[in-house]
Structure formats: structure tokens, C-alpha cells
Amino acid sequence: MDVQPPGTIELRTNAHRFEISNFNLAAIHALGGALELIKKVCVANIEEHTHTLGDQLIGIADRLGINHSHEAS
């Protein structure tokens, strides 16, 4: 959105005229809940679980013969 000098703003004739004042309240509320969950579970536990899932994924890839190395083949 362009910044306009005072007194030169023209409102659109459709619903777009309300865009500037509409905050995504659902997303803001969800973010608050997500942050509370992260605090409750603890970042270290999330990190450990993520590493465990990664190890499981690598094991599955190995069993299926899928190359998962970072090196160019």
C-alpha cells in the first residue's frame, strides 16, 4: 500500500477499503496458543523429538535404499 499525504486518501468502493484496519485476529490468537504450548512442552523436548523423528526417517530411507546424503552423487 502506498503512503499518501494527509487529506488525499480515497476509500475504495468495495470491501478492500477495510483492509488496513483488519488484523488477522485468528492468526494472532493461534500464535499465542502456539507459544504457550512451546513453553509448556519445552524447546529441549521439541528438539529431542525432532531429532528422533529425523533418525526414524533416515532409518526408513536406508531400508528403502534411498540416498539421503548431502553430498552430490
C-alpha positions as CSV (number, residue, x, y, z in Angstrom):
1,M,0.0,0.0,0.0
2,D,1.3,3.4,-0.9
3,V,1.6,6.1,1.7
4,Q,-0.4,9.1,0.8
5,P,-0.2,12.7,2.0
6,P,-2.9,13.7,4.6
7,G,-6.3,14.5,3.1
8,T,-5.7,12.7,-0.2
9,I,-6.8,9.2,0.8
10,E,-9.7,7.9,-1.3
11,L,-11.7,5.0,0.0
12,R,-12.3,2.1,-2.4
13,T,-15.9,1.4,-3.1
14,N,-15.6,-2.3,-2.3
15,A,-14.5,-4.4,0.8
16,H,-10.9,-3.5,0.2
17,R,-11.5,-0.2,1.9
18,F,-11.5,-2.1,5.3
19,E,-8.1,-3.9,4.7
20,I,-5.9,-1.5,6.6
21,S,-7.9,-1.9,9.9
22,N,-8.5,-5.7,9.7
23,F,-5.9,-7.6,11.7
24,N,-5.7,-11.3,11.4
25,L,-7.1,-11.9,14.8
26,A,-7.4,-15.7,14.4
27,A,-3.7,-16.0,13.5
28,I,-2.7,-13.7,16.4
29,H,-4.8,-15.9,18.8
30,A,-3.4,-19.1,17.3
31,L,0.2,-17.7,17.7
32,G,-0.4,-17.0,21.4
33,G,-1.6,-20.6,21.9
34,A,1.3,-22.0,19.9
35,L,3.8,-20.0,22.1
36,E,2.1,-21.3,25.3
37,L,2.4,-24.9,24.0
38,I,6.1,-24.4,23.2
39,K,6.7,-23.0,26.7
40,K,4.7,-25.9,28.3
41,V,6.4,-28.7,26.3
42,C,9.9,-27.1,26.5
43,V,12.1,-26.3,23.5
44,A,14.6,-29.0,24.5
45,N,11.9,-31.7,24.4
46,I,10.7,-30.5,21.0
47,E,14.3,-30.6,19.7
48,E,14.9,-34.1,21.1
49,H,11.6,-35.3,19.5
50,T,12.5,-33.7,16.1
51,H,15.9,-35.5,16.2
52,T,14.2,-38.8,17.0
53,L,11.8,-38.4,14.0
54,G,14.8,-37.5,11.8
55,D,16.6,-40.6,12.9
56,Q,13.5,-42.7,12.1
57,L,13.2,-41.1,8.7
58,I,16.9,-41.9,7.9
59,G,16.3,-45.5,9.0
60,I,13.3,-45.8,6.7
61,A,15.3,-44.2,3.8
62,D,18.2,-46.7,4.4
63,R,15.8,-49.7,4.4
64,L,14.3,-48.5,1.1
65,G,17.7,-47.8,-0.4
66,I,17.1,-44.0,-0.8
67,N,20.2,-41.9,-0.8
68,H,19.8,-39.2,1.8
69,S,23.3,-37.8,2.0
70,H,24.1,-34.1,1.4
71,E,27.0,-35.0,-0.9
72,A,26.5,-34.7,-4.6
73,S,26.1,-38.0,-6.3
